[in-house]
Amino acid sequence: MAATAVCCSPVAMAADLGLIDAAALKGNHAKWVVLDARPKADWEAGHIPGAIPFSWENYTRTDAKGVKYSSFPPQEVAVALAWLGIDEKTPVVVYGDADKSWGGEGYDVWLLSWLGHKGPIRLLNGGLQAWRGQNLPLVRGAEKPAARKARYRVSLKPQYQISTEEVQNGKGAYALVDVRSTFEWLKGRIPGAVHIPWEEFYTGKERRPLPAAELKKLLAKHGVDTSKPVVYYCLGGIRSGYAWTAHQLAGLPEAHNYKGGWAAWDKRSGQ
C-alpha cells in the first residue's frame, strides 16, 4: 500500500491554479497526470488517453451526523491520491463535462487546493468538449494502469473551506452565494444568501469558466459584496466547488467553499 504523511498546518502560499487549453495539453501530455471528474461510466465511454477517473461520487459519503455528500477526510483522500501515483508536487490537469460531472471538475480543483497541493493544478479550458472539438483522440473502456507508487503529504489550507458553525455565527461577516437550482433555493436557503445558479459560472457550448470581467459583473449584478469573504454553497460542496474555482481563476479576493452545504446546514445543531 502506498504510504502517506499528513500535516495539518496551514500554508500561506496560494495554490498554483490556472487554465490549460486542449492543444497545450496534447502537446505536453507526458508532463501531466490527468484526472477525469465525470462518473466512471462516462470515463469508460470515452476519455482522454491516460486519464484517471476521479469523480466526486467516489470520494464523498454520508458522515456520522447523517450529512450526505461529505468529502472524505484529508488523510483518506491522500491515500487515494497516493494509490494513483500522485504526490503533492505532481502536475495535475482536471477535466469534466459540466453536463455530466455536475461541476465535479471544479470540486476536484478545490479539493486539491484544500489539501495544499504544491504542484501546478490546471483545469482543462472547455473540458472534454474542447478536446473533442479539436478532433483529439479518445480511449474507450478501461486502460491498463501504469505502475504507480507515491506518498502524498497534506498541508491543509483551512481557509479554502468553512464550517457550519462559522457560517451560523458569521452574522453578516460573509457574502453568501447559493449556487443550487431555483427549485432547491425556493425550498429553503441560508438566511442572507443570494441566489446565482452554478450554471452561470461557465459560458458557451464548451462550458468554459466565466472570464474575470464577466464574473465580476455577475457578482455585482446580484449585489455580492466582494469586500467580504465570499462563501459559495450548494447541497454538498460539488457545484459550489466549481463556483469557487471560477472565483479563484478570476483572481478575485478571498472565497470559501462551504463543503457541508445545505445538507450540513439542514442538520445543524440548535436549529
N, C-alpha and C positions, 0 to 999 in steps of 0.2 A: 504494500500500500504506500502511496506517495505520502511523504511527511509534510506537515505544515507547522509553521510557527506563527503565533498570533500575538500582536501587540496592540493594545487599545489606546495608546496615547494619540491625541490629535496632531495632525501635521498641518503646518501653516500654509505650505505651498499649494497652490491650486492644481487640480488635475490638468493634465495635458490633453485637452479636448479639442476636437476640430472635425471638419468635414473632409471626405475624400471622394473624388469622382471615380466613376467606374473605370475609365481609361487608365487613370493613375494606379488604381488597384491592380488591374490586369497587367500593367507594365512592370509592377514591382511586387507581384503576388507572394514571392518567397519570403519577403520581409515580414509578412503579417500572419498572425493567427486570426482566422475569420470565424465569427460566431453568427449563426443564423437564428434570429429571435422568433421565428414563426413556430407554430405547432409542428411536432415531428412528422406528422403525416404530410404536411406541405413541404417540409425539407426532403422527404423521401420522393415526392412527386417531381422535384427538380430544384437543385441548389447550386450555388457557386462551387466550382471544384475545390475540394479540400475543406469546405465549410463544416463546422461542427454545430450540431443542433444545441441551442441553449435558450429554450423557451421559459418564460416566467412560470408556466404551468408546472414545470418540473422542479422549481426551486421556491415554491410557496406552499403553505399548508394552513389548516385551521389550528390555531395555537391553544394553549391550555385554558385561556379565558373564553374560548369559543369564537375568537375573531378569525374570520375567513381570510384567505389570501395573504397570510402573514409571511414575510420573507424569512427564509432560513436564517438562523444566527450566523454572524460573520465567520465563525470557526467552521461551520458546515459548508458554507459557500467556498471557503478557502480550500477545503478538502476536495470539493467537486472540481474546482479550477485546477488544482494540482493533478488530479487524475487525468485531466485533459491536456496536461503538459504545459499549463500556463502558470508562470510565476508573476510576481508583482512588477517585473520590468518588461514583460512580454509586450511587444507592439500588437495591439488588438484592433481589428475592424469589426464593427457590428452592423448588420443589416436586417431589414424586415420587409414586410409588405403591410402597410398600415391597415389595409382592409382585412387582413387575416391575423396579424400579430398583435392587434389591439393596443398599439403603442409600445409593444414589448422591446423594440429596438432601443427606444429612449429609456425604458426601465433598465435594460442591461447596461447602458452607458452610465446611468445614475448609480446602479449597484456597484460597478467597478470603481466609480469615483468615490462612493461612500466607503469602500474598503481601503481607499488610499492607494489605488493603483498608481505606480510610478512611471510605467511605460506609457507611450502615446496611446490614446483611445480615439479612434476615428469612427464617425457614423457615415456609412455609405450614402452619399447625397442622392436621393431618389430611389434608394433601396433596390430591390430586385427588379422593379420596373425599369430603372435606368440601365441596369446590367442587360436586361433583355432588349431594351431599346437600341443598344449598340450591337446587337446580334452576337453577344459574347457567349461562350459555351456554358451549358448547364449539365449537371450529372444527376441521373435518376437513380433512386434506390440507395442502399447503404454502401458506403465505401469502406474498404479495409482500413481501420485506423492505424495511423503511424505509431510506432513505439514511442511512448512519451513517459517522462518522469519529471516531476517538478516539485518544488517546495514553495508554497505561496505564503508570504509574510504580510499579514494585515497590519496597516497603520490607520486605524479607523478615523474617519473625518465626521464626527458627530454633527458638525454644522450643516451637513447636507441633508439631514432629516430632522424631524421634530416629533415630540411625543404628544400624546393626547392631553396630558397634564399641562404641558407648555401652551398648547392651543387654548385649553379651557381657562387657564389663568392669565392669558395674554392681555385681555381687556383692552383691545384696540392697538396693541403693540405691533400686530402683524396685518398685512394686507392679504386676506384670504380669498383664494380663487378656486371655485368649484368647477372642475372640468368634466363632470358627468353629463349624461344626456339630459334633455329638458324634462323627460318623464321622471328620471331619478331626482332631479332638482325639485320638482313640484311635490314629490312625496315627502321631502324633508331635507333641510340643509343646515350647516353650522351657522349660527347667528353672526351676522355681519359680513358673510361671504358674498361675493359677486359671482355671476354665472357666465363662464366662457367655455362652451363645449370644446373638448380636446381637438376635434377635427379642425378647429380654427387655427391651430398652431402649426399646420402644414398647408401647402399650397400646390396646385397643379395636379395633373394626372399622375405624376411620379411621386407625389406626396413628399415634396422637399420641405424641410423645416422652414418656417416663416423667417425671411431675412430680418435683420435687426431693425431697420427703419419701420417695416410693416408690423413687427411685433410691438414696438413701442407705441405705434398708432392704435393697435388693437387694445393694449392695456389702458391707454389714455381714454379711448372711447368708452370703456367700461368703468372709468373712474378709479382704476387701480393706482394707489399711491406707492410708487416705487422708491420713495424716500424711506419707506418702512421695509423690513424684510418681507418678501412675498412668500406665501405658503400656498403651494398647489396641492389639491387633494381630489381623489375620486373615490371609488369604492374600496380599493385595496392597494393603491400606490402605483399601478401599472400605467394607466393613461396620464396620471399626474407626473410620473417619471418622464414621460415623453415631453410634457409641457416644461418640466424642469430643465430637460436637456436643451430644448429650444431656447429657453431663457438664458442658459449658460453660454450657448453658442453665439447668442446675440450680444454678449458682453455686458449684460445688464447687472445692476447691483445684486446684493445677496438674495438668495432664494432657498427655500427648503421644500423637500418632498415629504408631505405627511403620509408616510408609507402605510400607516394604520388605516387612514382614510375613514370613510363613512362607516365601514364595518367595525372599526375600533371605537369611533365616536358614539355609535349607537349602543355600544356595550359599556360605555364609560361608567365608572363608579359614581354614585351620588347623583345620578340624573333624576 
